[in-house]
């Protein structure tokens, strides 16, 4: 193979690696949540709360609980719409979102209290090489870039209130028994 052929092969291989990444960035946060397969419960809740239009536009950061995270609370795509009123679902879902796109590196500079999209405070913490929200939801996958923001996958549904009352504080590391 001559030098030009080798260069062409390398260029084609690089393009094949880049094209899927560009395609993913053209999908909205809602598109990714619906098509991913790990967020069926979240997607069902977003639709039930009629937030799919709002979260498909604008700029957002979503801390997205997986189906396993919802299952810890006995919730799934089939029962989430019946488990809460539309207003409560909206409040819960917007407690998982920031009304701006924030990558993980920037989130580490925002540590402390942040105001979520529902107007309530949440706590961002960097501990044990992970970003945490309210000490109990660990970011397990960061920086899924979409056309209208960023998704950070969390291992637990983020529950208020923040700050925690002294009796609710975890003395050891998050998610470990005190």
C-alpha positions as CSV (number, residue, x, y, z in Angstrom):
1,X,0.0,0.0,0.0
2,X,1.4,3.3,-0.9
3,X,1.6,6.3,1.3
4,X,-1.5,8.0,-0.1
5,X,-3.6,4.9,0.3
6,X,-2.5,4.6,3.9
7,X,-3.4,8.2,4.6
8,X,-6.9,7.7,3.0
9,X,-7.5,4.7,5.1
10,X,-6.6,6.6,8.3
11,X,-8.8,9.5,7.3
12,X,-11.8,7.2,6.6
13,X,-11.3,5.4,9.9
14,X,-11.2,8.7,11.8
15,X,-14.4,9.9,10.1
16,X,-16.1,6.6,11.0
17,X,-15.2,7.3,14.6
18,X,-16.3,10.9,14.6
19,X,-19.6,10.6,12.8
20,X,-21.5,8.7,15.6
21,X,-20.3,11.4,18.1
22,X,-21.6,14.2,15.9
23,X,-25.0,12.4,15.5
24,X,-25.3,12.0,19.3
25,X,-24.8,15.7,19.8
26,X,-27.6,16.5,17.4
27,X,-30.1,14.8,19.7
28,X,-31.8,16.7,22.5
29,X,-31.7,15.6,26.1
30,X,-35.2,14.1,25.7
31,X,-34.2,12.2,22.5
32,X,-31.2,10.7,24.3
33,X,-33.3,9.8,27.4
34,X,-35.9,8.1,25.2
35,X,-33.5,6.2,22.9
36,X,-30.8,5.2,25.4
37,X,-32.5,2.3,27.1
38,X,-31.3,3.2,30.7
39,X,-33.8,6.0,31.2
40,X,-37.2,4.5,30.4
41,X,-38.7,5.5,33.8
42,X,-37.2,9.0,33.5
43,X,-38.6,9.4,30.0
44,X,-42.0,8.2,31.1
45,X,-42.0,10.7,34.0
46,X,-41.0,13.6,31.7
47,X,-43.8,12.8,29.3
48,X,-46.4,12.4,32.1
49,X,-45.3,15.8,33.5
50,X,-45.5,17.2,30.0
51,X,-41.9,18.5,30.3
52,X,-40.7,16.8,27.1
53,X,-41.2,20.0,25.1
54,X,-39.4,22.2,27.6
55,X,-36.5,19.8,28.0
56,X,-36.1,19.3,24.2
57,X,-35.2,23.0,23.8
58,X,-33.3,25.6,25.8
59,X,-30.0,24.8,27.6
60,X,-30.1,22.2,30.4
61,X,-28.0,20.1,32.6
62,X,-29.9,17.0,33.7
63,X,-28.8,14.7,36.5
64,X,-30.5,11.6,35.0
65,X,-31.4,8.7,37.4
66,X,-31.2,5.3,35.7
67,X,-34.1,2.9,35.7
68,X,-32.2,1.0,38.5
69,X,-32.2,4.2,40.6
70,X,-36.0,4.6,40.2
71,X,-36.4,0.9,41.0
72,X,-34.8,1.4,44.4
73,X,-37.9,3.5,45.1
74,X,-40.3,0.9,43.6
75,X,-40.8,3.0,40.5
76,X,-40.7,2.1,36.9
77,X,-42.0,3.3,33.5
78,X,-45.3,1.6,34.1
79,X,-46.2,3.2,37.5
80,X,-44.3,6.5,37.6
81,X,-47.2,8.5,36.1
82,X,-49.6,7.1,38.7
83,X,-47.2,7.5,41.7
84,X,-47.3,11.3,41.8
85,X,-49.5,14.2,40.7
86,X,-48.4,16.1,37.6
87,X,-47.3,19.0,39.8
88,X,-45.2,16.7,42.1
89,X,-43.6,15.0,39.1
90,X,-42.7,18.3,37.6
91,X,-41.2,19.4,40.9
92,X,-39.2,16.2,41.3
93,X,-38.0,16.2,37.7
94,X,-36.9,19.9,37.7
95,X,-35.0,19.1,41.0
96,X,-32.8,17.0,38.7
97,X,-32.0,19.9,36.3
98,X,-30.0,23.1,36.1
99,X,-31.3,25.7,33.6
100,X,-27.9,25.8,31.9
101,X,-25.5,23.4,30.4
102,X,-22.7,22.5,32.8
103,X,-19.9,20.0,32.0
104,X,-18.4,18.0,34.9
105,X,-15.2,20.1,35.0
106,X,-17.3,23.3,35.4
107,X,-19.5,21.5,38.0
108,X,-16.5,21.0,40.1
109,X,-16.1,24.8,40.3
110,X,-19.7,25.2,41.4
111,X,-19.4,23.1,44.4
112,X,-21.7,23.9,47.3
113,X,-25.3,25.0,47.0
114,X,-26.9,25.4,43.5
115,X,-30.4,26.4,42.6
116,X,-32.1,23.7,40.6
117,X,-34.7,24.4,37.8
118,X,-37.5,24.1,40.3
119,X,-36.0,26.9,42.4
120,X,-34.9,24.7,45.3
121,X,-31.3,24.3,46.6
122,X,-29.3,21.2,46.0
123,X,-25.7,20.5,47.1
124,X,-22.9,19.7,44.7
125,X,-19.9,18.0,46.2
126,X,-16.7,16.4,44.8
127,X,-15.7,13.5,47.0
128,X,-13.8,10.3,46.4
129,X,-13.2,11.2,42.7
130,X,-16.9,11.5,42.0
131,X,-19.4,14.4,41.7
132,X,-22.3,14.0,44.2
133,X,-25.6,15.7,44.4
134,X,-27.1,16.1,47.9
135,X,-24.6,13.6,49.3
136,X,-26.6,10.6,48.1
137,X,-26.7,10.7,44.3
138,X,-23.3,10.0,42.7
139,X,-22.6,10.9,39.1
140,X,-21.6,7.6,37.5
141,X,-21.4,8.8,33.9
142,X,-20.6,12.4,33.1
143,X,-20.8,14.7,30.1
144,X,-23.2,13.1,27.7
145,X,-23.4,16.0,25.3
146,X,-26.7,16.7,23.5
147,X,-27.9,19.4,21.2
148,X,-29.3,21.4,24.1
149,X,-27.2,20.6,27.1
150,X,-25.5,17.9,29.1
151,X,-26.6,14.8,30.9
152,X,-24.9,13.4,34.0
153,X,-26.1,10.0,34.9
154,X,-26.7,9.5,38.7
155,X,-27.1,6.3,40.6
156,X,-30.0,7.5,42.9
157,X,-33.0,9.7,42.5
158,X,-32.1,13.1,44.0
159,X,-34.2,13.8,47.0
160,X,-34.7,17.1,48.8
161,X,-34.4,18.8,51.2
162,X,-31.1,20.4,51.0
163,X,-29.3,21.1,53.3
164,X,-30.1,18.0,55.2
165,X,-31.2,18.3,58.8
166,X,-28.5,17.2,61.3
167,X,-30.3,14.0,62.0
168,X,-30.2,13.2,58.3
169,X,-26.5,14.0,57.8
170,X,-24.2,11.1,56.8
171,X,-21.1,11.1,58.9
172,X,-19.1,8.8,56.8
173,X,-18.9,8.9,53.0
174,X,-22.1,9.2,50.9
175,X,-24.1,6.0,50.4
176,X,-22.4,4.2,53.2
177,X,-24.1,3.5,56.6
178,X,-23.2,5.9,59.3
